[in-house]
Amino acid sequence: MIIALNKKNYMKNHLSKVILILSLITTMTVNAFSQQTFYFSEAGQKYFTVGSTKVTFYPNGQNILVHNQYRLTFQGDKNLVLYNNSTAIWSSGVHSSADRVEFWPGGYVYKLGYTSLLWNAQVFCGSSNIVWVLQSDGNFVGYDGYTTQGVGALLDPLIVVNGNPFAASGTAGGVKNNKKRLN
């Protein structure tokens, strides 16, 4: 009798945990994908935010952002490039002395050498609440407002874009854009 009771309690406890987990997964899936304004980060791969301090990337060839077949990379040749699979669809151009790309509060984007400005994306929005998103359509867009709402499966925040776009690569639909700016 005691063994049967323990098995019953064990099954009851585990069944309630399974139902809770399935409920959480369903809720996260609905939150992450039911509205266009939600962007779910998988270890920070689809967006990054700029608050009161700059965000800096170095030319190490690693992907900065990845979404579906699109990826933004600051290559070893000092070129910031957006790819659709293996085809480059936007780039900042090669600057051999560049050692970093900086995304600043206010929307400024610079490629810098040790002591000099080498490239300016020519964008500004004035906000210190910026989110840069690599959208599912291949467009890399800066928005001047976002909030966070809960967390996803990897404990990354769910981002709600509630601002206006102020900069874009112009590559929606995987279309190539030869401009070297984000506007």
LINNOR-V405171 format. One record per run of one state. SS is the DSSP state (@ for helix, = for strand, . for the rest). FROM is the first residue (numbers start at 0). TO is the last residue. If there is no record, write none. Layout:
BEGIN
ss=<SS,SS>
from=<FROM,FROM>
to=<TO,TO>
END
This chain:
BEGIN
ss=<.,@,.,=,.,=,.,=,.,=,.,=,.,=,.,=,.,=,.,=,.,=,.,=,.,=,.,=,.,=,.,=,.,@,.>
from=<0,1,33,37,40,46,50,54,57,62,67,69,74,79,84,86,91,99,103,108,112,116,120,129,134,139,143,145,151,156,161,164,168,171,174>
to=<0,32,36,39,45,49,53,56,61,66,68,73,78,83,85,90,98,102,107,111,115,119,128,133,138,142,144,150,155,160,163,167,170,173,182>
END
